[in-house]
Amino acid sequence: MIERTHLKIVHAVEEHGSLTSAAKALCVTQSALSHTMRKLEDNLGTEIWLREGRSLRLTQAGRYLLHIANRVLPLLNYAEDKLKQIAHGERGTLRIGMECHPCYQWLLKVVSPFLDSWPDVDVDVKQKFQFGGVGALLDYEIDLLVTPDPLYKKGLSFTPVFDYEQVLVVPRQHALAERDYARAEDLSDEVLLTYPVATNRLDIYTHFLNPAEVVPKQHKTSETTEIMLQMVASGRGVAALPRWLAEEYCLKLPLAVVRLSKVGIAKQIYLGTRDSDEDIAYLKAFIELARSYNHPMGSINH
């Protein structure tokens, strides 16, 4: 089997002109170098050099091996340098998985200053509505998970970054628009619009409808916040979203925000990471930036 050592020896002999000089450059004895190459020649069944007096001349196999060495060694050296930079948190790609679908706009506002501060680190965002976030984090498919529902597993940590309130969004002329809060039974005659996520992961079901054993008249899904709220504004249903996002759209569309139950639904957004990555500088920097970012999130006391 051809190993990196063989490539380094062939390259060093070509560069320094002799086995003796190559051995000195590689900090090994000449006998060890010769033994290594003889073993390779035996395994390959062909010679790498032909001796001509005190000099060596590469055979056809040797010239090919030198060609490979000239191509591969710089790549390996570059890869080692880059991996060291990644290990020290100086370079790499931050892969973010999104389980909080309405939080995409918030994420963009955090990513922008992060990229300015870390020019050698790229950001890749995976936003899947059937996203297996914790599994992807454990399997190293992503490096950071944005989620409102942390699933604590050994080797993972979740850092809370902001609080928010889940609210009901209705058309401005809707009967509920003038109410202080909505009751679960108020949705029994409504079309409920949500993201295409399983109902057991939707707060409107788990924290509001299911405890009261209420089912909406119809449940429709939309992958796009803008389309969902356009549907609500046109009187085709109601939706549940974070207060901060709902109120932002109320400035652009004829919508109203209503609290879900008298006490409301309080939530938090967490950033999940692997414990083994705690020393990666750019990952720590992103979390600190996310925690310090003053976003107009609606709290439960809003």
Salt bridges, closest charged atoms under 4 A:
GLU15 OE1 - HIS11 ND1 3.73
GLU15 OE1 - HIS16 NE2 3.96
GLU52 OE2 - ARG57 NE 2.48
GLU80 OE2 - ARG4 NH1 2.52
GLU99 OE2 - ARG201 NH2 3.19
ASP124 OD2 - LYS126 NZ 3.71
ASP143 OD1 - ARG95 NH2 2.77
ASP143 OD1 - ARG274 NH2 2.95
ASP149 OD1 - LYS267 NZ 2.72
GLU165 OE1 - ARG243 NE 2.97
GLU165 OE2 - ARG259 NE 2.83
GLU185 OE2 - ARG183 NE 3.96
ASP186 OD2 - ARG179 NH2 2.74
ASP186 OD1 - ARG183 NH2 3.21
GLU190 OE2 - HIS174 NE2 2.80
ASP203 OD1 - HIS207 NE2 3.68
ASP203 OD1 - LYS267 NZ 3.17
GLU247 OE2 - ARG243 NH1 3.16
GLU247 OE2 - HIS302 NE2 3.18
ASP277 OD2 - ARG274 NH2 2.86
